[in-house]
């Protein structure tokens, strides 16, 4: 009976080899995805696009000027408290109600050549914009006449 218990415990050599092969395959596939810097850059790029589109839509919906204030690693959205005013003196609440609406870059990610600008009450920007998120091959453009963000 003691011999039978000793044979029943542990893994066989074949089971160990299969487990090591599965762990190796998972490491090759999963680890690069978890450590990918491009993921953070792409997420920040998409958040910036969404914020700019939201700023334009808020300007049109509320018929007020929306200011996009930028620095190297973040943008903040403010809105004029009175229609017809060009002075943005109130924080623009986000879609979820959070105020102020800001987008901040993760560490190691920033903007290149992003200047502050405004969207008028018709959704047109004060100036055309073309800037890039570091590490991204495509730039973010705000068209001068239409305010189209892409």
C-alpha positions as CSV (number, residue, x, y, z in Angstrom):
1,X,0.0,0.0,0.0
2,X,2.9,2.4,0.7
3,X,4.2,1.8,-2.8
4,X,0.8,2.6,-4.3
5,X,0.6,6.1,-2.5
6,X,4.1,7.1,-3.7
7,X,3.3,6.4,-7.3
8,X,0.0,8.4,-7.2
9,X,1.6,11.7,-6.1
10,X,3.3,14.3,-8.4
11,X,3.4,15.2,-12.0
12,X,4.7,13.1,-14.8
13,X,7.5,14.3,-17.1
14,X,5.0,14.8,-20.0
15,X,2.7,16.9,-17.9
16,X,5.5,19.2,-16.8
17,X,6.7,19.6,-20.4
18,X,3.2,20.6,-21.5
19,X,2.8,23.1,-18.7
20,X,6.2,24.7,-19.4
21,X,5.3,24.9,-23.1
22,X,1.9,26.6,-22.3
23,X,3.6,29.1,-19.9
24,X,6.2,29.8,-22.6
25,X,3.6,30.5,-25.2
26,X,1.6,32.8,-22.9
27,X,4.8,34.7,-22.0
28,X,5.6,35.3,-25.6
29,X,2.1,36.5,-26.5
30,X,1.0,38.3,-23.3
31,X,4.0,40.1,-21.9
32,X,4.7,42.4,-24.9
33,X,1.0,43.5,-24.8
34,X,1.2,44.3,-21.1
35,X,4.4,46.3,-21.4
36,X,3.5,48.1,-24.7
37,X,4.2,51.8,-24.5
38,X,2.2,52.2,-27.7
39,X,-0.9,51.3,-25.8
40,X,-0.6,54.3,-23.5
41,X,0.2,56.6,-26.4
42,X,-2.8,55.4,-28.4
43,X,-5.1,55.7,-25.4
44,X,-3.9,59.3,-24.8
45,X,-4.3,60.1,-28.5
46,X,-7.9,58.8,-28.5
47,X,-8.7,60.7,-25.3
48,X,-7.5,63.9,-26.8
49,X,-9.6,63.4,-30.0
50,X,-12.7,62.7,-27.9
51,X,-12.0,65.8,-25.7
52,X,-11.6,68.1,-28.7
53,X,-14.8,66.7,-30.3
54,X,-16.6,67.2,-27.0
55,X,-15.4,70.8,-26.8
56,X,-16.7,71.6,-30.3
57,X,-20.1,69.9,-29.7
58,X,-20.4,71.7,-26.3
59,X,-19.7,75.1,-28.0
60,X,-22.4,74.4,-30.6
61,X,-25.0,73.0,-28.2
62,X,-24.6,75.8,-25.7
63,X,-23.9,78.5,-28.2
64,X,-20.9,79.7,-26.2
65,X,-17.2,79.9,-26.7
66,X,-15.2,76.9,-25.4
67,X,-11.5,77.4,-24.7
68,X,-9.0,74.5,-25.1
69,X,-6.0,75.3,-22.9
70,X,-3.0,73.2,-23.5
71,X,0.5,72.5,-22.2
72,X,3.0,69.8,-23.1
73,X,1.1,67.0,-21.2
74,X,-2.5,68.0,-20.7
75,X,-5.5,69.9,-21.9
76,X,-8.3,71.6,-20.0
77,X,-11.7,72.8,-21.3
78,X,-13.4,75.9,-20.1
79,X,-16.5,77.7,-21.3
80,X,-17.8,81.3,-21.4
81,X,-20.5,81.8,-18.8
82,X,-22.5,84.2,-21.0
83,X,-23.5,83.8,-24.6
84,X,-21.6,86.1,-26.9
85,X,-18.6,86.4,-24.5
86,X,-15.2,85.4,-25.7
87,X,-13.9,85.0,-22.1
88,X,-13.9,81.4,-20.9
89,X,-14.4,81.8,-17.1
90,X,-16.2,78.6,-16.2
91,X,-14.9,75.0,-16.1
92,X,-16.6,72.9,-18.7
93,X,-18.2,69.8,-17.0
94,X,-17.4,66.5,-18.6
95,X,-20.0,64.1,-20.1
96,X,-20.2,62.3,-16.7
97,X,-20.6,65.6,-14.9
98,X,-17.0,65.9,-13.6
99,X,-15.6,69.4,-13.6
100,X,-13.2,70.6,-14.8
101,X,-12.9,68.5,-17.9
102,X,-9.2,67.7,-18.3
103,X,-7.1,65.1,-20.2
104,X,-3.7,64.4,-18.7
105,X,-0.9,62.4,-20.3
106,X,0.6,59.3,-18.7
107,X,4.3,59.4,-17.9
108,X,6.6,59.6,-20.9
109,X,3.8,60.8,-23.3
110,X,3.3,64.4,-24.3
111,X,2.1,66.7,-27.1
112,X,4.3,68.4,-29.7
113,X,3.4,71.9,-30.9
114,X,0.0,72.1,-29.3
115,X,-1.2,75.7,-28.8
116,X,-4.3,76.8,-26.9
117,X,-7.3,77.8,-29.0
118,X,-11.1,78.3,-28.8
119,X,-14.2,77.0,-30.5
120,X,-16.8,79.6,-31.3
121,X,-20.5,79.2,-30.8
122,X,-20.8,77.7,-34.3
123,X,-18.1,75.2,-33.6
124,X,-15.3,76.9,-35.6
125,X,-11.9,77.0,-34.1
126,X,-10.0,80.3,-33.7
127,X,-7.2,78.8,-35.7
128,X,-6.4,75.6,-37.4
129,X,-4.5,73.1,-35.3
130,X,-2.1,70.3,-36.2
131,X,-0.2,68.5,-33.4
132,X,1.1,65.1,-32.5
133,X,1.1,62.8,-29.5
134,X,4.7,61.6,-28.9
135,X,5.3,58.1,-30.4
136,X,2.1,58.2,-32.6
137,X,2.6,58.2,-36.4
138,X,-0.6,60.2,-37.1
139,X,-1.2,63.7,-36.1
140,X,-4.4,65.3,-34.7
141,X,-5.9,68.0,-36.9
142,X,-8.6,70.6,-36.3
143,X,-9.8,72.0,-39.6
144,X,-9.9,75.8,-39.7
145,X,-13.3,76.4,-41.4
146,X,-15.4,73.5,-40.1
147,X,-13.7,72.6,-36.8
148,X,-13.7,69.0,-37.9
149,X,-11.4,67.0,-35.5
150,X,-9.5,64.0,-36.9
